[in-house]
């Protein structure tokens, strides 16, 4: 299998249709395909193979989308580094993962080069901005455009096994130390299929999706499905409620994803109610619980298009969700439902169990466990932690919840709280 074929196919179907917009730059599907192929072939020509990884360390920008699809094409492992991590954490990731290339922007130049030097690994620093290589180890730093110039434009599609690692998603979770959930190519394919199954948010050529948060993490989880469906992704270079409202109104955005802090900022913006947000057909909220009051306020602002979901790095995507219709019904007829994170999504199985793994009756609190084709099976180089979390095909989330008689899930707490 190869996930990059979906970009190649969409570039054939909609070559001049905008695939990606970031700031004042636009990538057509043909352009995104060409640049992803150039990067993929350049990496292969430099000797990178299926067991090698490429990391990225940058704020939101269009090139990060190029990197993602180039790595799908080349069958390489992607390591998205949280742009807010400190130098020691970046060094830890470079030591722990098989990173052969680190792509970085100007804002992270010093941390990137220092972490590469300290890690002492065979890692090539690649500067997205030309000014990033004006000083530092000139002999070992190359420019991103220079690397692309080494590649060709012919489609690249290296065959991969569905169980091979596609993304190492580093997260501290509740353990307090960085660990990586190993998301396979099969997990990513399952996530794409799940997104395409959702009538409310299924991407189509007339979909204009606004990526507000870091596209290397939850905000970017729908990129593959978006390319499959021929939609246009607008990447917000930097978050602010003002930029969000301006972009939605100007670009007639149809779909977006907000974490609760972003939603709160938009709802608190003094001019939000006066903006034309009528183009939105899907506003998905996730990443943390949302209060019933905030959900009511969101529906009042955006209309009955607000949905929310529950998922983890260990599940690749949403495993339980509340549709826009669910939330609209909750606002008018079922106030208890506003406290729920939803029901099991499509082919995901969700259970609430006791300490012995027995399924609990409705409204009794226990741990959420989930399984499905998008669920991770292990952490990277952490067999003991893997054995605790991934048992008998189920992901033990560490989240405590109860389930209503009709299958709606209500989060309560974490088994192990961490400050």
C-alpha positions in Angstrom: 0.0 0.0 0.0 1.0 3.6 -0.4 -1.0 6.6 1.0 0.7 9.1 -1.4 -1.3 7.7 -4.3 -4.4 9.7 -3.2 -2.6 13.0 -3.9 -1.4 11.7 -7.3 -5.0 10.7 -8.1 -6.4 14.0 -7.0 -3.8 15.9 -8.9 -5.0 14.0 -12.0 -8.7 14.7 -11.3 -8.3 18.4 -10.2 -4.9 19.6 -11.3 -5.7 23.4 -11.2 -8.0 23.2 -8.1 -6.5 24.8 -5.0 -5.3 22.1 -2.6 -3.6 24.3 -0.1 -3.6 28.0 0.9 -1.3 29.6 3.5 -0.9 33.3 3.8 -0.6 34.8 0.3 0.5 31.5 -1.3 -1.6 28.9 -3.0 -0.8 25.4 -4.1 -2.9 23.7 -6.8 -3.1 20.0 -6.6 -0.7 19.7 -9.5 1.8 22.0 -7.7 1.5 20.1 -4.4 2.0 16.8 -6.2 5.1 18.1 -8.0 6.8 19.4 -4.9 5.9 16.3 -2.8 7.3 14.1 -5.5 10.5 16.2 -5.7 11.0 15.9 -1.9 10.2 12.2 -1.8 12.6 11.3 -4.6 15.3 13.5 -3.1 15.1 11.7 0.2 15.1 8.3 -1.5 18.1 9.3 -3.6 19.9 10.3 -0.4 19.5 6.7 0.8 16.6 7.0 3.2 14.5 3.8 3.5 11.4 2.4 5.3 13.1 2.3 8.7 14.2 6.0 8.5 12.4 9.0 9.8 12.1 12.7 8.9 11.2 15.2 11.6 9.7 18.6 11.3 10.0 21.5 13.7 8.2 24.6 12.6 5.2 26.8 13.0 2.3 26.4 10.6 3.2 26.7 7.0 2.4 25.1 3.7 5.7 23.2 3.4 4.7 21.0 6.3 1.9 19.6 4.1 4.5 19.0 1.4 6.6 17.1 3.9 3.7 14.9 5.1 2.7 13.8 1.6 6.3 13.3 0.5 6.9 10.9 3.4 3.7 9.0 2.5 5.0 8.7 -1.0 8.5 7.6 0.1 7.2 5.2 2.7 9.2 7.0 5.4 8.4 7.6 9.1 7.2 11.1 10.0 8.1 12.6 13.3 6.2 15.8 13.9 7.9 17.8 16.7 5.7 20.1 18.8 6.9 23.5 17.9 6.6 24.6 21.6 9.0 21.9 23.0 12.3 22.9 24.5 15.7 22.1 23.2 16.3 19.2 25.6 13.0 17.6 24.5 13.9 18.0 20.9 17.2 16.4 21.5 15.4 13.5 23.3 13.2 12.9 20.2 16.2 13.0 17.9 18.0 10.4 20.0 14.9 8.2 20.5 13.6 8.1 17.0 15.5 7.1 13.8 15.5 10.7 12.5 17.8 11.1 9.5 16.5 14.5 8.4 15.2 17.5 10.5 13.3 20.1 8.6 13.1 23.4 10.6 12.0 27.0 10.2 13.9 30.2 11.1 12.2 30.6 14.5 13.6 27.2 15.6 17.0 27.4 13.9 19.1 27.7 17.1 17.2 25.0 19.0 17.2 22.7 15.9 20.9 22.9 15.2 21.9 22.7 18.9 19.7 19.6 19.4 21.1 17.9 16.3 24.7 18.6 17.6 23.9 17.4 21.1 22.1 14.2 19.9 25.2 13.2 18.0 23.1 11.2 15.5 23.3 11.0 11.7 20.8 13.7 11.1 20.8 16.2 8.2 19.4 19.7 9.2 17.2 21.2 6.4 16.4 24.9 6.6 13.0 25.9 5.3 14.1 29.6 5.2 17.2 30.7 3.3 18.4 32.9 6.2 18.5 29.9 8.5 21.8 28.6 7.1 23.6 32.0 7.2 25.6 30.8 10.2 26.0 27.5 12.0 27.4 24.2 10.5 27.4 25.2 6.8 28.8 21.9 5.7 25.9 19.8 7.1 22.9 22.2 6.7 21.1 22.3 3.4 18.2 24.5 2.2 14.7 23.0 1.7 14.5 24.3 -1.8 17.9 22.9 -2.5 16.9 19.5 -1.3 13.8 19.6 -3.6 16.0 20.5 -6.5 17.8 17.1 -6.1 14.5 15.2 -6.8 12.4 14.6 -9.8 8.7 15.2 -10.7 7.7 11.6 -11.5 5.2 10.1 -9.0 6.8 8.3 -6.1 5.0 5.4 -4.5 7.2 3.1 -2.4 5.2 0.1 -1.2 4.7 -0.1 2.5 3.2 -2.7 4.9 0.1 -1.6 6.6 1.6 -2.4 10.0 4.8 -0.4 9.3 5.2 2.8 11.3 4.0 5.9 9.5 4.0 8.5 12.3 5.7 8.6 15.7 3.4 10.9 17.7 5.4 12.1 20.7 3.2 13.0 23.7 3.7 13.2 27.4 0.2 12.1 28.1 -0.2 11.2 31.8 3.3 9.8 32.3 5.1 13.1 32.4 7.8 11.9 30.0 7.9 12.0 26.2 6.7 8.8 24.5 5.7 8.1 21.0 2.5 6.4 19.9 3.4 4.4 16.8 0.7 5.2 14.2 1.0 2.8 11.3 0.1 3.3 7.6 -2.9 1.1 8.3 -4.0 3.3 11.2 -3.7 6.4 9.0 -5.8 4.8 6.3 -8.4 3.8 8.8 -8.5 7.4 10.0 -9.0 8.7 6.5 -11.9 6.2 5.9 -13.5 7.2 9.1 -13.4 10.9 8.1 -14.9 10.1 4.7 -17.7 8.2 6.4 -19.0 11.3 8.2 -21.7 13.0 6.2 -21.3 16.2 8.3 -17.6 16.7 7.7 -16.8 14.6 4.6 -14.4 16.6 2.5 -15.4 17.4 -1.1 -14.1 19.7 -3.8 -16.2 22.6 -2.5 -15.0 22.1 1.0 -12.8 24.8 2.4 -11.2 23.6 5.6 -9.5 26.1 8.0 -6.6 24.5 9.9 -6.2 26.8 13.0 -4.0 24.8 15.3 -0.7 23.0 14.6 -1.2 20.9 11.4 1.5 18.5 12.7 -1.0 17.3 15.3 -4.8 17.0 15.7 -5.7 19.9 13.4 -3.9 18.2 10.5 -5.4 14.7 11.1 -7.9 15.3 8.3 -5.3 16.4 5.6 -5.2 12.9 4.0 -9.0 12.7 3.8 -9.1 16.3 2.5 -6.7 15.5 -0.4 -8.7 12.3 -1.1 -11.9 14.4 -1.4 -10.4 17.2 -3.4 -11.0 19.9 -0.8 -9.0 23.1 -0.1 -7.1 23.4 3.1 -6.4 26.9 4.4 -3.5 26.9 6.9 -3.6 29.7 9.5 0.1 30.7 10.0 -0.6 32.0 13.5 -3.7 31.7 15.8 -5.8 34.6 16.9 -9.6 34.9 17.2 -9.4 38.0 14.9 -7.4 36.0 12.2 -9.9 33.1 12.5 -13.0 35.4 12.0 -11.3 37.3 9.2 -10.4 34.1 7.3 -13.7 32.4 7.7 -15.5 35.5 6.4 -13.1 36.3 3.6 -12.5 32.8 2.3 -16.0 31.5 3.0 -14.6 28.6 5.1 -17.0 25.7 5.3 -15.3 23.5 7.9 -12.8 23.9 10.8 -11.5 22.3 14.0 -11.1 24.2 17.3 -9.7 23.2 20.7 -11.7 24.6 23.6 -9.3 27.4 24.3 -9.7 28.6 20.7 -13.5 28.3 20.9 -13.4 30.4 24.1 -11.4 33.1 22.4 -13.7 33.3 19.4 -16.8 33.4 21.7 -15.2 36.2 23.7 -14.3 38.3 20.7 -16.4 41.5 20.8 -17.1 41.5 17.1 -17.9 37.8 16.6 -21.6 38.2 16.5 -21.4 40.8 13.7 -19.3 38.6 11.4 -20.8 36.6 8.5 -20.0 33.0 9.5 -22.9 31.5 7.4 -20.5 29.6 5.1 -19.6 27.2 8.0 -21.3 23.8 7.8 -19.0 22.0 10.3 -17.3 23.3 13.4 -15.7 20.4 15.2 -14.4 20.9 18.8 -12.0 18.5 20.6 -8.8 18.1 22.6 -10.4 18.7 26.0 -13.9 18.7 27.6 -16.2 21.6 26.7 -18.7 23.0 29.2 -22.4 22.8 28.4 -22.6 26.6 28.5 -19.8 26.9 25.9 -21.6 24.5 23.6 -24.8 26.5 23.9 -22.9 29.7 23.1 -21.1 28.0 20.2 -24.5 26.9 18.7 -25.8 30.4 19.2 -22.9 31.9 17.2 -22.3 29.3 14.5 -25.7 27.6 14.2 -26.5 23.9 14.5 -23.2 22.9 12.9 -21.1 22.4 16.1 -19.9 18.9 16.8 -17.3 17.5 19.2 -15.2 14.4 19.5 -13.0 12.3 21.8 -9.8 10.7 20.8 -6.1 10.3 21.7 -2.7 10.0 20.0 -3.1 6.3 20.8 -6.3 6.0 18.7 -5.0 8.1 15.7 -8.4 9.8 15.4 -11.8 10.4 17.0 -13.2 7.3 18.6 -16.4 8.9 20.0 -18.3 11.9 18.8 -21.3 14.1 19.1 -22.8 15.2 15.8 -24.2 18.6 15.1 -27.6 17.1 15.3 -26.8 15.6 18.7 -25.7 18.9 20.1 -28.6 20.8 18.6 -31.0 18.3 20.2 -29.2 18.5 23.5 -29.5 22.3 23.5 -33.3 22.1 23.1 -34.4 18.7 24.6 -31.7 16.8 26.4 -29.5 19.0 28.6 -27.6 16.1 30.1 -26.3 15.2 26.7 -24.3 18.5 26.6 -21.9 16.9 29.1 -21.2 13.9 26.8 -18.3 13.4 24.5 -20.5 11.2 22.2 -21.0 7.7 21.1 -18.6 5.2 19.4 -17.6 6.4 16.0 -18.2 4.0 13.1 -16.0 0.9 13.3 -14.6 1.8 16.7 -15.6 -0.3 19.8 -15.8 1.5 23.1 -16.3 -0.1 26.5 -16.3 1.1 30.1 -14.7 -1.5 32.3 -13.7 -2.2 35.9 -10.2 -3.0 37.2 -10.6 -6.7 36.0 -11.7 -5.6 32.5 -15.4 -6.5 33.0 -17.9 -4.3 31.1 -19.8 -2.1 33.6 -23.5 -1.5 33.5 -24.9 1.9 32.4 -24.0 4.9 34.6 -21.2 3.1 36.5 -17.8 4.8 36.4 -14.8 2.8 35.0 -12.0 3.1 32.5 -12.6 3.7 28.8 -11.0 1.1 26.6 -11.3 1.2 22.8 -10.3 -0.9 19.8 -10.5 -0.5 16.0 -8.4 -0.4 12.9 -7.2 3.1 13.7 -6.0 2.2 17.2 -2.3 2.1 18.0 -0.7 -1.2 19.2 2.5 0.0 20.8 4.7 2.9 22.0 8.1 3.4 20.3 10.8 1.5 22.2 8.8 1.3 25.4 7.7 -2.3 25.9 6.7 -2.1 29.5 4.5 1.0 29.0 3.1 -0.6 25.8 2.2 -3.7 27.8 0.3 -1.5 30.3 -1.7 0.5 27.7 -2.2 -2.0 24.8 -3.8 -5.2 26.1 -5.6 -8.0 24.1 -6.2 -5.6 21.2 -7.6 -2.9 23.4 -6.2 0.6 24.1 -6.6 1.3 27.9 -7.0 5.1 27.8 -6.6 5.9 31.5 -9.7 8.0 31.2 -12.6 7.4 33.6 -16.2 7.7 32.4 -19.6 6.3 32.5 -21.9 5.3 29.6 -25.6 6.1 29.3 -28.1 3.5 28.3 -28.1 4.7 24.7 -24.3 4.5 24.4 -23.4 8.2 25.1 -20.1 8.5 27.0 -19.5 10.9 29.8 -16.0 11.7 30.9 -15.3 12.0 34.6 -11.5 12.1 35.4 -8.1 10.5 34.7 -7.0 7.4 36.6 -3.7 9.2 37.2 -3.9 12.9 37.4 -0.7 14.8 36.6 0.4 18.4 37.2 
